[in-house]
């Protein structure tokens, strides 16, 4: 039987080994970067474009979508290159360090558009800088996703590892989702300066977490190149990475089911994330209310994350994941009421969604290493490819959330503006914002539950593949 771990990984290399706490926490620190980069741009980038730079809603959506399309295209390539780097050097650390160093620079540039820049030029500036930031993020994120399958082969130990990662992730969402707008708000008379200060501070925190996590990447002896390693011309090598990604999807039914579920749920949460700033401004009547929305979301998540781990150990990861999804669906349905009765009561269903969100992050991420191990039992070693395709899918879901929001805003007559200019929104736009935050996510959650029903990998399937021959 092929081992599920990398020889020479150190602690956690055996199926029954318990990872040291230092390893768990260093790995979890990477979620300061992944959670922060997923949260802050999703929260403020569209709003920055439409309400500070004067870019139309459709154009803002196109910018976010194009940047994410680029991200989706390069993720499988980075996954393949990550596998090659591990084979050549014995570690995935190199790409992770490169991404951690480049991201804060590109992130600051994204929010550094000078005052008075024409909207078309401002849009181009943001697009180029955000594409660069997304590239740096992928260099870190793709190998980071592949690490749990190499750090430990224990079914329940992976849940422990990913539980702590999600605890830090929820802290990152609170830190960046609430703290970012607060930093921006320190400069009410100069909003563009506020955005730049926010981006510089956030970028440094992102980088710090990513640098810590990069050090946990196992180091081992270089490995013989896989038989499918790309050879020949550069272009043919790149295409080979895409072929490997498609092969992983085609050959692993559990991966297709898990990824499909995660993408649909990413679209639902991405839609709510992108809409939170608009809900705060136009439904609650206070731009600063976005901070309270994030506190309501994250405080319950921090409390219940360990409970999802306990529940998963008792009833199985997949059943606990289904329960978390149902709870999030219920919260989304309750939020539909804001269309007719806007008010601060929406903080209660947002808190319920936060409790569910902790499980929706912990459990699929703990299931992904199981899928990789199940695939590896057949003789393949393509954790990087799985990580690349997974990241591409996650990125697609989150990006489409912003895109769907901008389409709804455009269709319902949302009025964009530049910094310091007050506008009134039509009632149709307010209704569009409310439904984008509630009804549409509820539909997406229903679809995700249908896809999740096709995931049939269980604990005994994993433990059987982990047993030495």
C-alpha positions, 0 to 999 in steps of 0.5 A: 500500500502506498504511504499517505505521507511524505517520508521525512515529514517528521511528526505526524508521519504515521497513521496513529501519530498525534501532531505536536501542538506547535505544528498545528498552530503554525499551520493554522497561522496560514489562515490569517493570510487565506482568511484575510485575503478571501474576506477583505477584497470580497467585502470592500473591493466592489464598494471601493470601485463603485462608491469611491472610484466612480466605476459602474456596478457592471464594470466593477463586477467584470474587474473582480470576475476577470481577476478571479478567472485568471486565478482559476486558470493558474491554480491548476498550473501552480498545483502541478508546479507544487508537485514538481517542486516537492519532487525536486526539492522535497518540499513545497515551501518555495512557492509559499514563501514567494507568495507570502512576500509578494502579496502585501505589495500587490495588495497595497497597490490594489487600493492605491489609486490616486485621487482624481483618476478617471474611472476607466483608468482606475478600473484598469489599475485595480484590475492589474494590481488585483491580478498580481495579488491573486497570483501571489495568493495562489502561490501560497494557497495551493500548496497550503491546501495540499499540506494536511494530507502530508502532515498526518494520515490520521482520519480524526487528526486531520479534523483536529488540524483543520479545526484549529485552522478554521478557528484562526480563519474565523478570527481572521474574518473578524480581524479583517472584516471588522478591523479593515473598515474601521481602519478605513473609517479613521480617515472620513475626510479622505476615504482613498487614504483610508483604503490605502492605510487599510491595505498596507496594514492588512497586507503586512498581517496577511504576510506574517501569517503566511510566512509562519505557515510556510515553515511547517511545510514538510522537508524530505529528500527529493523524489523521483519524477512521476511518470506523468511529469510534463516533458518537452516544450514549455507549452506542452508542460503547462497543458499537462497540468490542466490534463492532470487536473481534469483527470483528478476530477474524472477519476475521483467521484468523492472529489467531484462531489465535495468540490461541487458542494464547496463551490456552490457554498462558496458562491452563497457565502461570497454573495453574502460577503460582497453584499454585507457592506451594501446591507450595512449602508442601505438597509441598516442605514449605517456604513459602520454597521458592517463591523457589527455584522461581522461580530455577529457572524464570527463570535458564534463561529469561534464558540462552536468550531470545537463542537463541530469537531466533536460532532464529526468524531461522533457521527462522521464528517460528512453527516456533520457537514450536512447538518451545518449546511442545513443550519446555514440554509435556515439562517438564509431563509430567515434573512429574507424577512429583511426585504419587508422589515429591515432592522437590527433583528437580522443580527440574530440569523447572521449569528446562526449563519456564523455558527453553521459557517464554522462547520462548513469550513472545518468539515470539507477542508478536513474531508479533502485530505481523506479524498487525497489519501483515497486517490493516493491508494491507487498509486498516484501522488498528486496532492498539489493537483488536487489543491490547485483544482480545489483552490480554483473551484473555491475561487470561482465560487467566491468570485461569482458571488461578487459577480452575481451581486453586481448583476443584481445591482445593475438590474435593480437600478443601483446608483454608483457614486464617487467618494464624498458624493451622496446619492439616493437608491431606488427601492428596487435596488434596496430590495435587490440588496436584501434578496442577494443577502438572503434568498439567492444564498438559500437557493444555492445552499439547497443545490449544494445539499443535493450535490453533497448527497453524492459524497459516499466516502466514509471513515472505514474507507480511509482507514482501510487505505491507510493500513500498511500493506 
